[in-house]
């Protein structure tokens, strides 16, 4: 595999920046685990969800707000439950743990799963460190989000797909815990003709739904499907979190566009992203298809946050040492952009345009080492990077 030359000035800059970012992430993780700060983090929601009663009212935002504010004395915010019912199966063990122990286990287990998936994909240490050191990972650590678990399922499945399609299908089926992150996966699988993975994913998803139907009231699925459109409208109408969302619609609304215009543009972006995934998956190197999928996913879905970008570095790593400095600068900007959310310039973290440019570069510019072999042919699970 090609490697970055350590004498290259851009390589030295990358190593220094990666080291500083990784040190910051490690320091924040240590502070959280050792000092146990009670911060206004999203993990409060995950810890509350399995404790909420009655479960049949879990999609009622008012009921959830009252419950969380009673559970956390002095808490002045709330985190509505917007996930499909089977997500409660992931949160269920937290019911039996105190807050500090639950958060420590949640963070460490998520990091371990994400690192393992990254190593399965790249089979090298430096790319895995780049994944864990990203500012998006820092946001996930600070907030206690679920992105490490979801990212582990996505990266692990993509790593396994060429040679272990049944395992990949199993992981993709579990990805329905947060289904928008796998929105474009069916196009990649159909374009490649990975029918064993498709069948395994469908069976896994069906089993997960059936298991949740046994453990929880089956009517929760109907409630979720009914609540989902209103949840999306409420998020966009409120405007409180638009500055930390990264999708085209959210960026336009944050800049003052009308909801109608924002959703029209979102639909056009989703169509273009879907086409890019399908056609790059149809023929060409598997690494290109994966990089396009990981980038296009954030342009196709209307609801995604900066902490969901933990999987994006797996696509950006292909830019380093392989193209001219403008493409590398774009990749570096996207990698470090979530740091803006920790500054007074948080409102300028508008990532949809650079994500669209990145997608165009990945989909249309020459791919180093590309050959004419169709992507559907078996290939090694390691996705080559210059690191």
Steps between C-alpha positions, in 0.01 A plus 500: 500500500623852432614691803537867571861612498591643838718764329197643323409833669128424472560165668680666792216750538249214500692303762527804729131588460396138555715480814352819645145392419558157650651649815195725539262205461694291751508786752125559472427128532721476807335805656154351447596160641697631799306811600152371413370843397121525485477686172205571275588207275292284270587195707250625756234411246634150437518436875141623544333317212495148654371650827208682340149379584254435356698393195194548278541878550870511416437692176309772688751790525314663788493182706870439434587857600316472830660162572856616432464820700367297793781244461779761487449770767573840352498370142353766270512324166381169361581240235197355320505137398517508119645155430312189382373279785778242463751763612363446850660153490842666470426733791334236722815400698545863610191463718696292750802731526559825682561805284880519538558127449258492207670791326848352548394163359310668214802710398762227531288234330418739216864596450609135504237396247581794271875437519449130422286585197759753382777243528289245312462753220859628475704234685746773593545705815538856369163515319330366814669770709381758246143376549524517880679838503250684281309801637178316415613225739569769760140624473378143534711454815383828655132437429501124562329443166432164334707579188788268596266200510322595178831579329639164609210319335540699177880478470507140621240398245680678215828334602342154504291534183750386231589170667246442778166620360289319760682676784468829313127443458467427873670830588298692241180352642598622848559843348122542490539610862574839338370440149587836341872417523445206265265682265717446189632154587231317298621679186858386555389143565266490201757653267758241605250215495582398858186291543627297795568821690158638404319189620703488822424868566128453440484195727698678774280809483187283510634308801581827676148630439352170620718503814396855580139397445540227761683719752297817442141587403475439122296819460820701555592441135176659383555791739854553369390504136230752584729715716797505260379772259395725787834446675683616187274806464547590866878486472502723194233739628665548841833604350684447828731227368532601135850637553632155595319315221694428181238415238408723203150575631626590848774725361252686280251546784782628721575762233134610489361301205135398497416142604363427152821608327711312754315174444506536120878545510526210745309279260725597209811433709364163612431402139849603387660321797304183428604508134866550596491199733327275248722578203831496688399169656407356163857495372835604636705451816314401813690765697349771280148364551551499877642854505212628286241327721647639823496854357169484314311375807520844662359670189213252458350508849327816627586439866864455603729673750870576507565212742364259236807587290714246688491276189595775253878485566495149352417669168724803549811289564507407132572864412825521695812457292306399189376824343604863471505735796151653433335158545713431806412840645129424450540166677686667787236770531219244518695297756556793738184704426299362798743690727314815392212388720723558804574862398303827473473427124283191548231645273737476203541122520312460170632173366255407224682698224849358572347153539345539154835608356669205670243265351567637151875448545454143617247408233639670190873560534748224403544244775865405569566137423159453340454227249211385289408208722139521617448589862292187550808279477636370834766728643704508819319659795783747561424832331830642387599846624828684468547492878 
